[in-house]
Amino acid sequence: MERAVLSASPSLTSDYVLLVYYYGFGGHLAFWRPRDLNWTNIIGDWGGLSGINYYKGQFYSVSWNGKVWVFDVAEPQPLEPRLLVRLKHEIWNRHSLQFYLVELVGLKPLKGNNAGIQSKS
């Protein structure tokens, strides 16, 4: 398993969703709620996901190739994942960068970070 994201703290509410991203012949997404008997797979060609967040009732992800997706898992079966934007820039070809979704005044800008590269002060 590469990433796991909760919609809320299980110690505060029983109405939460757990979304996981895992490898197995490519990247896969699945979610589970306390009332579910099994995991529900979210079908798609995800490749590598760099960041996943929960924000205002939906999960958002950013992929290594610059795609930002939104997933609505409020219903028993997820709505079709929506591609919000495909960011086209040569920065997406730099494998030493990791991208994250962060909240800033109600927005979800991307934040980049050099992976494995440390600056000396």
N, C-alpha and C positions, 0 to 999 in steps of 0.2 A: 504494500500500500504506500502510495506516494504522499497523498494529502487527505485530510479529513476535516470537515467544517460543520459546525453545529449552527442551527438557526437561533437557538436560545440555550440557556443553561438547563440541563435536565434536573438540577436541584431546585430550580425555581418554577418550572412548569412541566407538565406532561405533554404539552402541545409543541413539540419540536421536531425538527427534521435533521437527520445526519446524512450528509453527502460525502461520498468517498471517490477518490480518483486512484485507480490502481493499474498496474501493468499486467500484461498477459497477451502476447502477440499484438501489441499496440496498446494505446491508452484507453481505459474504460471508465465510465461514470455510473454510479448507482446511488440510490437513496433509500433510506429506511426511516419509518416513524414507529413509535411505540405500539400503535394499533396494527401494524403490518405484520403478517406472518413471514413474508419473504422480502428480500431486497428487490427493488425495481430498477432495472437497467435503463439508462438513457442512451438510446441508440444514436450513434454519430461517429464520424471520423475525427476524433479529437487530437490524434497525434500527441504531442507533449503539451501539457498545461503548466504554465508558469505560476499562476495565481488563481485562487478561488476565494470569493467573499460572499457573505449573505448581507443583503441590504433591502429593507422595506419589503419583505415578503418574497424576494426572489434571490436566487444564486446567480452570481456573475463569475465568468472566468476569462482569462487571457491566455492565449496559446503562444507557443514559441514562434509561430509564423505570423503573428500580428492580428489574429482574429479575437474579437471580444464577443462572447456569447452570454445570453441570459436564459435561465431555466426557471420555470414556474412549477413548483412541486406541491401546490396547495391541493390539487385534485388527486384522486387515487392513481390515475395514470398521468404522467407529466404532459403538459402541452408540448407541442413541437418546439424544440430549442430554437431560439431566434438568434441569428447573427446580427449583432448591433452594428458592428463596423469591422472592416478589414483595413488595418493600418498598413499603408504601402510606403516603406522607407527602407533604405539600406541598413538601418540599425537592426532590423529583424534578422539579418544575416550574421550578426555578431554573436556567436554562441557563448561568449564569455559574459554576456549580459543576462541578468534575470529581471523579469518584469513582475510587478505586483499591482494589485488594485488597492487603492487607499481612499478613504472618505475624507473629503475636504469641503466643508460648508455645504453638505448635501450633494456634492458631486462625486464622481468616481474617476479621478485622473489616474493615469499610469505613473508608476515610479520605477525607474531603472536602477540597477545595482550591478556592479562588476562582480562576477562570481569568481572566487578564488584569487582575486587580485587585491592586494592590500597596499595602500599608500603608506609611505614612511613619513612620519612627522619629524 
